[in-house]
Amino acid sequence: MFEQTFKNIDDILFKDAGADSELDYIGQTSWVMFLRYLDALEHDKKDQAELEGETYQHILTPEFRWHNWAMPKDNEGELDHHIALTGPDLVEFVDLKLFPYLAKFKQTADNAQTIEYKIGEIFSELKNKIQSGYILREVLELADELSFSTSKDKHELSHLYETKIKNMGNAGRNGGQYYTPRPLIRAMIAVTNPQIGETIYDGAAGSCGFLCESYDYMLKQLEASDNKTTDNLKTLQNNTFYGKEKKNLAYVIGIMNMILHGIEAPNLIHTNTLGESIRDIQEKDRYNVILANPPFGGKERKEVQQNFDIKTGETAFLFMQHFIKSLKTGGRAAIVIKNTVLSNTDNASVALRKLILEGSQLHTVLDMPSGTFLGAGVKTVVLFITKGEPTKNIWYYQLDPGRNMGKTNPLNDKDMAEFVELQKTMPETEKSWNIKVADIDEATCDLSVKNPNLPEEAPLREPDEILAEMIELDGETAGLLESVRGLL
């Protein structure tokens, strides 16, 4: 049902002059779905309050509740066409009344970590791009059919929303920045193994895939243990996941994604992470676990570079410094980055490698195959770091799924299973090896991926040897032909 509804909404939006790309589709679907979900959430909270003999205070005033403006119904539960807005009247209400009302929550909310504040932020950033009120009416009716009554419903919707984000990433380079393959994220989480009571951070949050998957991982851990208390659930909801995101649409998608996964008031801040000087980061600003795939290839301005000790225009290198400074002593990080960070000879690359090796244990390097990131032709590695003691030994693992990666053959959890298992003991295999930091060149700190355990290929033969074999084979062929003629 959910999948068909999403498809139908896309088909309808395709007909509207204001929404003309995959990015527009998800942006417009997001605000509609958010308000539909908020309506269901308020119903649940009202029912719960009544069961406990309390009065529920609605977030939204009556005029702006879903069942009054989006889907007013008659006594038979059908859309009441006499009072339901449509056409130009509906667009006028949404643009001039609904969005301004919701945007004001940013100023009136008690604090930034409330669902009211998040409502205000979302509707301060998004605009309604659906120009036809008749098309918007169709979208609202489809959204109204969705059910959020069970955790299974919510899980299915969050899964489909993830799929929509993935498709947006596949649609072009503008969307690709938002999507990291979930099997890779899950493997990174499995290795860092975040625990209840720890804080998890992504300073380049995008669609919040790392935070959402971490929430799912930790919730499963909690449900499988004897520690599923109200306090632990509250800690998981409110004091565990933190993120920052610069871009408007990514920020809104990230909030929506976290809310659909079950985090009602995400600790996601709309800001340029690199605009903060790493010299201002104090102990209270640090985290136990950092999981991220920062954008690479960007060219940051000189004034942004002044916030960092190692000056470089490469966005990912600046994020790397931010992450190292933002990690608590003893904290763990898993960060996706271009593989050239391991071998480039420019001053910034060498300085960054020295920073990592001297202040942290870079214990694991996961070398990802080409095609891991759809639409991006760069080779990447994942650096696994524990903050504290200097690095002495690094374990490398070269992922080889045995096929060409691409749209029809994306990364899956089975591809990552061997890495996750072997990482526990860090053995030497055909795909993995260890190096001692004491053995690397001190001047360059070159950490290139060079697998010494690949099976040796058979040596190339001399030309005379090849010619002799060809003559011998020709002789055998001639003999076989003679035998055949003798039988005819």
Summary of the structure (lengths in Angstrom):
residues: 488
radius of gyration: 27.8
end to end distance: 70.3
largest distance: 103.8
contacts: 1492
relative contact order: 0.08
helix: 51%
strand: 12%
